[in-house]
Structures are given as C-alpha cells and as structure tokens.
C-alpha cells in the first residue's frame, strides 16, 4: 500500500501563468493560441475535473468526489468569515421556534413500535431483572416486623426488598420516558429515582431524626456523583473507546452542583465561626433563618434551571440528545489535498431506529402507583429497625445512613445509568446521575427544610462538616471528569475508588459526634 494521502500532479505545461493586471477582451469564438494562458473559467474547470478524476482513480468513488467539492466550498466560505459566522451563530438559536423546541422535548428520539398488550406487559414485568427474585423479601420483612423478630433480620429483608422495588420504579419510568425525548426522560428518571430517598427522609423527618434526614440526602448525592456516575462511565467504556456528551450541559450541571455545595458550606462555616462567640440559644435562630432563606434561593434556582432547560435554551439539550455517538471514533477520515476530511459513519439516524416498549402506558402508570405504596411501607419498616441495627452492627450508624441506605435507594438510578451508558446514551446517563444530584440539592433538600419549617421542626442546612467536605471534593472531581465533554472508563474507576475511600472513612465513625446545634425537635 502506498501513502494514504492522495497527491494531485499537474503537467508543467498546463500550470497557469500569472494573469495580466490589465484584463484583455477575447472573442469566445476565437480558439486560444498554444502560448496564450488559459481563461479563468477554463482553469477552474480544469482543476476541478483533474482533482475529481485523480481522487476517483485513487479508489474514493463518488463519496470522496463530493467531499472534495465540499472541501472547496468550505475553503471559499472561510474566505468570507464576516458574512458567514454571524449567520451560523444566529442559526443555532433560530433553528427551531419556541413551540417547536417544546414539542421536540416531548417527541421520542426513536420511532416507537406498537404498544404491547397487558399480558405482554405483565410478562415483561416478571422477566425484567434478576433482582425480581428478591421481591419475596417485601412481604417477608412485613411479617418479621409485625411479629417482632430480631431487628437485624428485619432490616436485612427490608433492605433487600427495597432493591427490586427501586429497580421496578426504574422500569416504569423508563417505559414512560420512551414517549418523550431523552432530556425529559432523564428528568423523569431523576425525579422518580429519588422517590425512595424522599420517602426515607420524610419518614425520618416525621420522627424528628434530623441526622438521618441529612445523612441520607447527602449520602444520595455522594452515591450518584461517585458510584452511579462512575459505574456508568465504566460500563460504557467496555463498548466505547471514548464517551462523548454535550459539554455545555455538563458544565452547567457541575456549576449547579458547585452552587449547592456552597449553599451547604456557608451555613457550616457560619456555625463554626459563631459557635464559640455566642450562646447556642442565640445561634439557633440565626442558623434557621439563614437555612430557610437559602432554601428559598435554591428553589428559585431550580425553577430557573427548569425554565432554562425546557424553554429558553432547550436547543442545547435537544442537540445533546439528537447527535448520535459512534463507536470507537466519531468519524473516519482520509487525507486529501494536504488536509484531513471526515467521512460520516454509516450508522442509522435516530429517527430511523425503532424501539419497542416493554409495557404500555396504563400498565407503567399502574406499576409506579403500586410500587410507590409498597416502597413506603417497606421503607418505614427499614427506618424502625435502623437504631437497633446500628447498636449491634460492627460499623457505625453514620455508615448505614450515608452509604448503605443511599445505595439501596439509588438502585433504580444505578441500574438505569449503567444500562443506558452501555447502549451509548451518555447524555441520558449523565442526566440521570448528575441530574438526580441537582434535583436532590436544589429541590428535595430545600423542600424538606421549608416543609420542616411549616411543621415546626428545626431542620437546617448545617450538615456534618466531614460529610460536606467529602461532597465538595466529589463535585470538584466530577467537574474535572466531564468539563471537556468526553470521558472514558478510567474516569469511572477513579470516581468509584474515591467513593470506596469515603465509605471506609465512615465505617468506624463515632456515633456520639454530632453538630451540637442545640436544636430541639418535637
């Protein structure tokens, strides 16, 4: 084989000479003399025909010919940057009208097959996951709890029962999300994926276990940022050499997570600064006022984020899910005319792919309703047994609330993110993992703070200092991993390794160490 680049040679006799500065009129009917220079139009046609003939002779075919023509057109366009660049920048935001952009967000990316029958939906439910074998743990945990068996056994069966329930929540959410774009589907997965965490936190808040509320929520953030996202990157790395996603959306997500960490660090620093200077009775109202005001700000930021995502800049999210990701490399290339030209891959366009739903919409909605009720009862039993299990277990209660319970609660998101990443839907995987964190930090946490305010319970944003510091480092690490819009399996290994280190640090965390804020919850 020779040099892959295509060289174009011209005979010296036909190389055009510099044209005279004074134009000379010539009769079109008069044949040119052998020593006269070719006319400009003939030079252009001669170059084009020779270029196309040489490239086709090299084996490129009509596709390469069209690429060479496109290359020449691109060169001519680059000579007029002032005329083309403004149009390009304006065209990105005006490609869709606002109504079309909203409609696109609720339009499936792929063509959907026929809806399955109710019987087929039931069969798909039964065969959905091997985790379904643990569904027997749900009624078993109920029976053990109401028969007053050992709390450790009750906790184990309740925890094992929540895992398939969370996975089935993911199934119902996934089937509904098929009828929307990947952007809206990611939001649905993040919302319903946080349902177990919201149930656990709500039960703990009703029982005035404020430490459990804070630890479970912050543990959910750590689990999604490090474990879920890391496993998604690792799973996608087995099939794809490099995983690419929309960098603008990734940078926005990490910026919002940085804002969330700042909202937790400032009250903690405020507490550390005032704890030795004023009495606890004077500090408590100040911390609660700051926390509730910050919670309102976070909710407003979340509303602004939804407006940004679904209305004002929805084209960013549409672009991030409409561009297919290729395998191993996004383009092939040939070298011609001293430059590299991309050759598009032969993968099908998203609109040409057909996805077949496993369940119809009524069955998916019924599944979500039933699973939510079962999850609430099982989570309540889990919380009941938590204190006694922590006393008998070789690890601390902080390890249970910060590591074990979030892993159980995030089983649905974990499964969804890993599955979609292995299929090449990296934007959706990022939206499920990081989008879930954004929803917890900007919506669930401030919502619970305000709900506790309405119920007369002193829930604040002053979290444990070590937990908040771990979250800060996790956000920084994720920001470095996704800021350039691409990642690989090694980034996933690093994220999971950091999560393991954090888990080990809380294994023997002393239970008698708290914030000592002096809050009285009744």
TANORRA-V959263 format. One line per field, one symbol per residue. ss: DSSP state (A for helix, B for strand, O for the rest). phi: phi as a letter, one per 20 degrees, with the letter a starting at -180 (. if undefined). burial: b if it has 16 or more other C-alpha atoms within 10 Angstrom, else e. Layout:
# TANORRA-V959263
ss->???
phi->???
burial->???
This chain:
# TANORRA-V959263
ss->OOOOOBOOOOOAAAOOOOOOOOOOOOOOOOOOOOOOOOOAAAAAAAAAAAAAAAAAAOOOAAAAAAAAAAAAAAAAAAOOAAAAAAAAAAAAAAOOOAAAAAAAAOOOOOBBOOOOOAAAAAAAAAOOOAAAAAAAAAAAAAAAAAOOOOAAAAAAAAAAAAAAAAAAAAAAAAAAAOOOOAAAAAAAAAAAAOAAAAAAAAAAAAOOOAAAAAAAAAAAAAAAAAAAAAAAAAAAAAAOOOBBOOAAAAAAAAAAAAAAAAAAAAAAAAAAAAOOOOOAAAAAAAAAAAAAAAAAAAAAAAAAAAAAAAAAOAAAAAAAAAOOOOOOOOOBBBBBOOBBBBBOOOOOOAAAOBBOOOOOAAAAAAAAAAAAAAAAAAAAAAAAOAAAAAAAOOOOAAAAAAAAAAAAAOAAAAAAAAAAAAOOOAAAAAAAAAAAAAAAAAAAAAAAAAAAAAAOOOOOOOOOAAAAAAAAAAAAAAAAAAOOOBBOAAAAAAAAAAAAAAAAAOOOOOOOOOOOOOOOOO
phi->.efffeeddcfffdffegfffdfdfcefeeffffeefffgffffffffffffffffffofmfffgfffgffffffffffcffeeffffffffedfcfffffffffddgfdfeffffffffffffffefbffffeffffffffffffeleggfffffffffffgfffffgfffffffffecfffffffffffffeffffffffffffdmefffgffffffffffffdffffffffffffdcfbddbfffffffffffffgffffefffffffffefedcfffefgfffffffffffffffffffffffffdcfcfffffffdeefeeembfbebcdblmbddfdffefffgfeedddfecefgfffffffffffffffffffffgeffffffeffdefffffedffffffegffgffffffffeneffffffffffffffffecfffffffffgfemdeeceeegfffffffffffffffffdfembbbfffffffffffffffffefdfffedcflemfddc
burial->eeeeebeeeeeeeeeeeeeeeeeeeeeeeeeeeeeebbeeeeeeeeebeebbebbeeeebeeebbebbeebeeeeeeeeeeeeeeeeeeeeeeeeeebeebbebbbbbbbbeeeebeeeebbebbeeeeeebebbebbeebbebbeeeeebbebbebbbbbbbbbbbbbbbbbbbbbbbbbbbbbbbbbbbbbbbbbbbbbbbbbeebbbbbbbbbbbbbbbbbbbbbbbbbbbbbbebbebbbbbbebbbebbbbbbbbbebbbbbbeebeeebeeeebeebbeebbebbbebbbebbebbeebeeebbebbbbbbbebbbebbbeeeeeeeeebeeeebeeeeeeeeeeeeeeebbbbbebbeebbeebbeebbebbbbbbbbbeebbeeeebbbbbbbbbbbbbbbbbbbbbbbbbbbbebbbbbbbbbbbbbbbbbbbbbbbbbbbebeeeebbbbbbbbbebbeebbebbebbbebbbebebbbebbbbbbebbeebbeebbeeeeeeeeeeebeee
